[in-house]
């Protein structure tokens, strides 16, 4: 078994090349989460080799991307005694460590180019959404800065995005009420309150450190307009949640439409915990949609870059053996 790792700023994901392992661990690097401990646990699986993509180099605990890459690659090398391969934006053959920065999308796109063909690969996690045009190969820019500028990276996710970042104001009782620009509520609160995710799928910290139950989520939603539930009521809190979710869907639709038209693509391949929302957006646009959960399984879809880099390393190793 080849172990694939996707080390992000908020979550570290692992998958086996055989598809049996698929796990995501909430590890906020900026809070000095125990990455070494988690990597050590994965090392007990005794993989034949480890393949790694890194997206956590931008965490606040690092002063530069280069420092982040250096720290994270060192942590992996300490944890495993087997061969370790790091995937960069141009593959396993890289020369500058900065090529490893935020390269998880490149591994996913490389595997899909081989196994799915031309498509718009859209992967929504808890924090961000990648939109990668694939026509024979990935056509995206090589850095997050350039992908953000070109619309191939949309900095919003299914759970951790602040409500006020997406929804400047909400209509409540016929009034347009601005949302306070404060860390009061996140998209996980909106989805939990509306019954669109379970408490178990609320896989991040709450803004106030309180519970992940529906009542606590409703309180945070009310707070986003400087109120409490006793003041505006549950219906108003749910209205805020519904408008935030609709706003996020519209943003996603616009981003997908831009990339699909630019690259003349009619097929979407969707992955991540936001797979369902992406499928809705694809249907709205009249695009064919392949859910990677249907091709590889739901657990693999949630951690697809980790699985992709494991599969790519497996192919690489088999080629080395042949020669």
N, C-alpha and C positions, 0 to 999 in steps of 0.2 A: 504494500500500500504506500502510495506517495501522499504525504500530508500537505495540503494547501492551506496557507494562512493569509488572511487579509487584516493587517493591523491598522485600524483606523483611530481617529482621535477619541471617539466615543465608544466604539465597539471593536472587539477583536473577534474575527470569524474564522472557523476552521472547517475543512471538508476533506474527505478522503477521495482519492482518485477512483476508488471502487464504488463511491456513492453511499457507503454505509454510514459514514460519519458526517454530520452536519450540525454545527453548533455556533451560536453567537453569544458572546459574553460581554456584558456592559462593563467597559473599562475606561472611564474618563481619564485620559492621560494627563490632562491639565490639573487633575486632583491627585496626581502621583498614585494612580491605581496600581495594584500588584501585578504588573505585566509579567515579571520574572516568574512569579508563582504559577500563573496560568500557563505560561509556556512550558514550565517544568511539568505540569500535569499532562500536557499534550505529548511531551517527550516520553512519558511512560508508555505510550502506545507503540513505541519502538518502530517508527516508520522506516522504510528503506531509504527515503530521502525527503527533504522538505523544500517546498517551493513557496515563495513569499511575494506578496504585493503589499505596498505600504501607502497609506493615506493619512497617517497620523503626524506627519512631520510639521504640520502647521499648528499643532497644539500649543497653547500658551506657555507650556513649560519649556519650550525651546525658543531660543532667541532668533534662530534662522532655520530655514529648511535644511540646509546642509548639516547643521547640528542635530536636527531631528532624525534625519536619515542615518547619521553616524551612530546615534544612540540606539535606535531601533534595530538596525542591522547587528550591532554588537550584542544586543539582548538575545536575538535569535541564535546567534553563533554560540553564545554561552550555554544556551538551553539544550542544544542538540549536538550529539556526537556524530550523527550521520551527515552525508553531503547536504549542503544547503544552497539553493539557487534563488537568486533574486530577479524578478521580472521588472524590466524598465519599459518605457514607452515604445521602444523598438524591439523588445523581446529580452531574452536571457543574455544576449551579447551586447553589453553596455560598457562604456568607458568612463563616463562621469557619473558619480553617485546621484547627482541631481536628476538623472534620467529615471531614477526610481521613485521620485516624488509623485504621489497621486497617480500611480500607473495601473490601478486595479481595473479600470475600464478597458485598458488596452488588452489585458489578458482575456477578459470576457469577450471582447469583439473578435479577437484572434480565433477563439474556439468557435464562435458563431459563424464566422466567415467560412470555416471548414465544415461545420455540421448543419448549418441552416441556410447559408447563402446571403444574398443581398437583403438588407433589412435596416430599419431604424431600431437600434437597440436602446431601450429605455429602462433604466434601473433606478427605482426610488427606494431609498433606505429611510432611516429615521431622521436624517439631517439634510441630505442633498439628493438631487436627481441628475443622473447622467443621460444625455441624449446623443448617442454615437451613430452617425451614418456609417453603414458598412456596404461597400460596393467592391467586392473582391478583397478588400482590406479596410481597416478603420480609416476614416477620412477626417478624424477630429484633430484639433490642434494639440500640441504636445504638453502644454502646461495648463494648470487650473486658471491662471490669469487670462490666457488666451481663449480657453474654452468658455469661461465666464463671459468674456467680451463677445464671443461668437454665438452664444446661446446654446452651446453644447453642454454646459453645466448650469443648472438652475439651483440656486442655493435655497432650497426648501425641501423638507422631508415630511413623511407621514406623521411623525410624532413630535420632534423636538423644536420645530419652528414656532416662534412666538406669534400669537394671534395678531398683534398690532403690526407685525411686519408684512402681513398679507392683507389685512382688512383695516384700512384707515378709519372707517366708521361703519356703524351698524344701524339699520332701521329698527327702532324699538317703539312700538305704539304710535307709529306715524311720525316719529321724530328721528332725525339723523343725528346719531350720537357718536362723537369721535371715541376711538379706543385710546386709553391712556398708554403712552409710549413707555411702558414699564414691564418688567418681567412678572406679569400677573398670571398669565395663562398661555398654554401651548396647544398645538393641534391635537395632541393626545387627549387633552381635556375635552375638546370639541367632539372627537370621535367616540370617546368613552361615554360621554353624556348622551350622545345620540344612539348608543348601542351598536356602533360600527366596529369597535374593538372590545375585547374582553379586558379585564383587569390584568390578566397574565400578559397580554400583548402591549400593555403600557410599559414598554421595556426601556425606561429611562427615569431619571429623577423628576419629581414634581417641582414646579416653580417655588412653592412655599414650604417644601419638606413635609407636607401633610400627606394624607392617604391617597390611594389610587382607586377609591370607590366612587360611585356615581355622585353621591352627595358632595364629596370634596371637590370633584371636578366642576359641579354646578356652582359651588361657592367661588372657585377661581374664575369661572366665566363671568359671574356677576361683578367680581372685583375688577375685571378688565375695563368696565365702564364706571369705575369708582363707586360701586354700589355693593349691596349684599343681597342675598336671596329674599330676605324679609322686605326689602325695599322694592325690588323689581319683579320678583316672582320667578318660578321655574320656567314658565313659558317664554319670558324675555331672555333668560339665560340660554335656553335651547335655540331661540331665534338667532342669537349671536353665533352659536356653534354651527348652525345650519348655513348661515351666510359665510362664515369662514371657510367651511368645506366647499361650498359652491365657488367661492373666489379662488381657492386653490385649484379646483378643477379647471376653471377658465384659464388660469395662468398656464397650467400644464397643456391644455388644448392648444393654446397659442404657440407655445414653445415647440410642440410636436409638429404642428402644421408648418411652422417656419422651416424646420429641418427636412421634413418630408418633401415639401415643394422645392427647396433648394437643391436637393439631391435626387429628385424624381423617384422617390421610394413609395411603394404602396403597401408594404408589409412592415408590421411592428413586431419585434420580439421583446417581451416584457418580463422583468424579473424584480426581485426585491420584495420587501414587506408591503410596498405600494402597488404591487402587480395588479390588483383588482381595479384601483383607480386609473391606472394607465390603460387597462383594457376598456374602461368606460370612455376614456378620452379618444381612444382609437375608434371605437364604435361611433362616437359622435362625428368623427372626421370621415367615416366611411372607409377606414383602412383595415386591411386584413390583420388579424392579431394572433400571434402565437404566444400563449402563456408558457413560459419555461417550466412552470410547475407541472404542466401536462406532459412535457417532454422528459424532464429530469426528476420530477417530484417536488412537492411544495417545500420541503426542508432544504433542498439544494437551491431552489430559486431564491430563498431568503439570503443565502450566503454564496451567490453564484460566482463572484470573482475568485473566492478561495477554491471553489471546485474547478473553475476554468484553469487556474494556474497549476493546480495539481495534475489535471489532464494533460496540459501542455508539457509539463515536466516529464510525465510518463512517456509521451511520444518522443521527447528529446533523448531520454535515457535508452529507450528501445533502439533508436537510431545509432546511438553510441555503441551499444552492444553488437549490433549488426556489423558495424565497421571494425 
